[in-house]
Amino acid sequence: MKSIKSSLIIIASAGLLFLGACSNNNQAANTSPNTQPSASPILKGEGQHGKSHGGRTVETGAYHLEFVPVKETNGTHLDFYLQRGDNHEAIPNAKVTAQIQLPDGTQKTVPLFYDAKDKHYAGLLKEKMNGQYQVKVNADIQGKKADGRFNFNR
């Protein structure tokens, strides 16, 4: 009887740890005064609004933002989907950069370039240290600004 209770406690504890690890994908977004309209950002989960690419999305002002980090052997591939909020049409002519705080506190800026084939912005973060990365993606869309804050673990 004691072994059954011990097994249940171990299984329950492992389940709680797993849930805690899975829920560690916090995001936020903000807009600059130049973004129209100045609405509060709305955090959306996968599949709640438009097609998801595996990341969490943020609706901010007139824009739909989605950040997807993909761990690779040579670093972390960064995918960023910048779309119009009303119809989710890709915006190809923006200047996009990712400002990243590494787990050791070091700051790194990674330019993201538009991939016309896949209709998103992409870049490579070569650092491979384990821990949490804080990311602020800045997009300048013909003078209008859209900024999204994300984080991920490696």
C-alpha positions as a printed Julia matrix, in Angstrom:
154×3 Matrix{Float64}:
  0.0    0.0     0.0
  2.85   2.38    0.8
  4.45   1.71   -2.59
  1.19   2.6    -4.38
  0.93   5.9    -2.48
  4.59   6.67   -3.15
  4.12   5.91   -6.85
  1.09   8.21   -7.05
  2.99  11.03   -5.34
  5.93  10.64   -7.74
  3.67  10.58  -10.81
  1.71  13.63   -9.61
  4.93  15.55   -8.89
  6.34  14.73  -12.33
  3.09  15.86  -13.93
  3.19  19.2   -12.12
  6.82  19.75  -13.15
  5.92  18.97  -16.76
  2.98  21.42  -16.72
  5.17  24.12  -15.19
  7.83  23.65  -17.87
  5.25  23.73  -20.67
  3.62  26.93  -19.41
  6.89  28.93  -19.4
  6.19  30.66  -22.75
  5.24  34.17  -21.58
  4.85  36.9   -24.17
  3.87  40.52  -24.31
  3.75  43.13  -27.01
  3.54  46.87  -27.28
  3.23  49.49  -29.95
  4.9   52.81  -30.36
  2.88  56.04  -30.64
  3.21  55.86  -34.46
  1.2   52.63  -34.72
 -2.44  52.96  -35.68
 -4.79  52.36  -34.01
 -3.33  52.45  -30.53
 -5.12  49.42  -29.15
 -4.03  47.22  -26.29
 -2.17  44.1   -27.39
 -4.14  40.89  -27.21
 -2.25  37.67  -26.57
 -3.59  34.83  -28.69
 -2.89  31.14  -28.32
 -2.31  28.76  -31.17
 -5.24  28.4   -33.52
 -7.35  31.15  -31.93
 -6.87  33.67  -34.72
 -5.63  32.81  -38.17
 -3.07  30.21  -39.15
 -0.44  29.48  -36.52
  3.16  28.62  -37.4
  3.93  26.91  -34.09
  4.61  30.03  -32.01
  2.32  32.16  -29.94
  0.79  35.16  -31.61
  0.14  38.71  -30.52
 -2.42  41.04  -32.04
 -1.18  44.58  -31.54
 -2.81  47.59  -33.15
 -3.13  46.92  -36.87
 -0.64  44.04  -36.84
 -0.46  40.31  -36.17
  2.94  39.17  -34.83
  4.21  35.62  -34.35
  7.69  34.62  -33.17
  8.93  31.04  -33.65
 12.41  30.04  -32.39
 13.72  26.71  -33.76
 16.71  25.07  -32.05
 19.32  23.88  -34.55
 22.84  22.47  -34.24
 24.45  25.75  -35.34
 22.29  27.98  -33.07
 18.65  29.03  -33.0
 16.77  29.83  -36.19
 14.43  32.79  -35.61
 11.2   33.02  -37.63
  9.03  36.12  -37.32
  5.67  36.48  -39.05
  4.59  40.08  -39.54
  1.09  40.35  -40.94
 -1.79  42.77  -41.18
 -4.2   42.22  -38.31
 -7.38  42.32  -40.37
 -6.6   39.82  -43.14
 -3.26  38.26  -42.06
 -1.57  39.31  -45.28
  2.23  39.19  -45.0
  4.06  42.52  -44.87
  7.24  42.12  -46.96
  8.72  45.64  -46.9
  9.53  46.21  -43.23
 12.86  46.63  -41.48
 12.92  44.01  -38.7
 15.5   43.37  -35.98
 15.53  41.16  -32.9
 17.17  42.53  -29.76
 18.05  39.52  -27.62
 19.2   39.25  -24.04
 21.15  36.02  -23.62
 20.89  33.91  -20.43
 24.14  35.47  -19.13
 22.73  39.0   -19.58
 24.69  39.81  -22.76
 22.78  41.8   -25.41
 22.77  40.74  -29.06
 21.06  42.29  -32.11
 20.07  40.0   -35.0
 18.72  41.46  -38.26
 15.79  39.51  -39.69
 15.49  39.34  -43.48
 12.35  38.7   -45.48
 11.97  35.25  -47.04
  9.57  35.8   -49.96
  9.01  32.07  -50.5
  7.78  31.41  -46.93
  6.43  34.96  -46.38
  8.18  35.65  -43.08
 11.32  37.23  -41.65
 14.2   35.0   -40.56
 17.59  35.17  -38.89
 20.09  33.0   -37.02
 21.19  33.43  -33.41
 24.53  31.6   -33.23
 24.76  31.48  -29.42
 24.0   28.04  -27.97
 24.04  28.52  -24.2
 21.26  26.94  -22.17
 18.73  29.12  -20.39
 16.08  31.71  -21.05
 16.42  34.25  -23.86
 14.46  37.53  -23.76
 13.58  38.84  -27.22
 12.22  42.19  -28.41
 11.38  42.24  -32.1
 11.23  45.72  -33.66
  9.46  46.22  -36.98
  9.46  49.49  -38.91
  6.67  49.34  -41.49
  7.03  52.47  -43.66
  7.43  54.67  -40.59
  4.92  52.82  -38.4
  6.33  50.8   -35.53
  5.27  47.42  -34.16
  7.23  45.85  -31.31
  6.73  42.42  -29.78
  8.32  40.97  -26.65
  8.88  37.24  -26.41
 11.06  34.74  -24.61
 12.21  31.17  -25.17
 14.32  28.53  -23.49
 17.19  26.67  -25.08
